[in-house]
Amino acid sequence: MTDAPSPPDKDARMWATICHLAALAGYAIPFGHVIGPLVVWLIKKDHYPLVMDQGREALNFQITVTLAVLVALLLTFICIGIPLLIAIGVADLVFIILAALQANKGVAYRYPLCLRLIK
């Protein structure tokens, strides 16, 4: 019989959750949505496999959000961009919360429509 992998410990789950929630810094600090998860990931990625995975996932999603915001900003000239910016902001907030809740349970969350640029 093989041993099932043990679930992540409390510290790993906490840091994985913080990786996702650090993106909320973007609502107060320019580019904080990328810098927050990046800092947590760089500091804790070698300590916990869950943080390595979820930090990378959070970074990839926030880079995807940044690219989507840039496209929406260009589309403001034809009046489509403003509703898109609002939708991107709401979707970002909702997905950050969902990811943080799953990471807190020790589940590796995958963001939908995410470009996985950092491997």
N, C-alpha and C positions, 0 to 999 in steps of 0.2 A: 504494500500500500504506500502511496506517495503522500507526503505531507502537503496539505493545502497551504498556499502562501498566507502568512499572518496578515491580518488587517493593519493598516497604518496606525501608528500610535497617536496619542493625543497631540503631541507637539507637531508631528508631521501634518496632521489634519489642520491644526491651527495655522501653521505657516502657509499651507496650500490655500486656505481660506483668505489669509491676508494678501496673498498674491493677487487674487481676484478683486478683493475690496480696495486694494491700493490704487486701482484704476479710477476710483471715485475722486481721487485727487485732481483729476482732470476737470472737474466741475469748479475747482477753486484756483488751480494753478495751470497756466498754459503748458501744454504737453505733459502735465502731471499724469494723465491717463496712460502714458507709455513709460514715463520715468518711474512711477511708483512700482508697478509690477517688475520692471527691469531691476531696480535696486534690491527688492526682496528676493527675486530669482537669483541674482548674482551672489548674494550673501548666503543663501540657504540651499542652493541647488545641489551642492556636494554632500549635504547632510542627510537629505531625505529624497528617495526616488519619487514620491508623490509630488513634492515641491518642484523637482526637476521637470516633471511632466506638466503639472498645472501652471507653473510659472511660464513655461514655453507657450502653453495654450493661451494664457491670458495676454501675453505679449503679442502673439500672432493675431488675436482678435482685436486688440487695441490698434495695431498697425492697420488692420483691415478697416476699422472704424475711421481712422485718420484718412485713409485713401477715399473712403466713401464721403467723408465730410468735404474733402477737396473737390470731388466731382460735384457734390451738391452746391458748393460755393460757386463753381463755374456755371451751374444751371440757374443760379438766382437771376441771371440776366434775362432768362426767358420765363421767369415767374414760377418755375417748378421747384427751384432750389429751397425756398423757405419751408414748404411743407415737408420736403425730404430731410432737411436739417432737423426739424422737430421729430420726425419719425425715427431718424438715426439716433437722436439723443434719448428718446424713450426706449427704443430697442436696446441700446447700449446699457441703460440702467437696469432694465428687466433681465437681460442676459447676465450681467454682472451679479445680480442678486441670486439668480438661479444657480450659477456656477459656484458661488460662495456657499450656498446651502448644500450642494452636492459634495463639494470639497470637504466641508465640515463633517459629512458622513463618511468620508474616506473614499468616495467614488470619483473616478477620473471623468470629469465633465468635458464634453466636446461641444464647442460653440458651433451653431449652424452658420452656413455661408461665410466661413472663415478661411482666409488664405493662410496656408501653413508655410510661411516663409522661413521661420527659424526651425531647424530640424534638431 
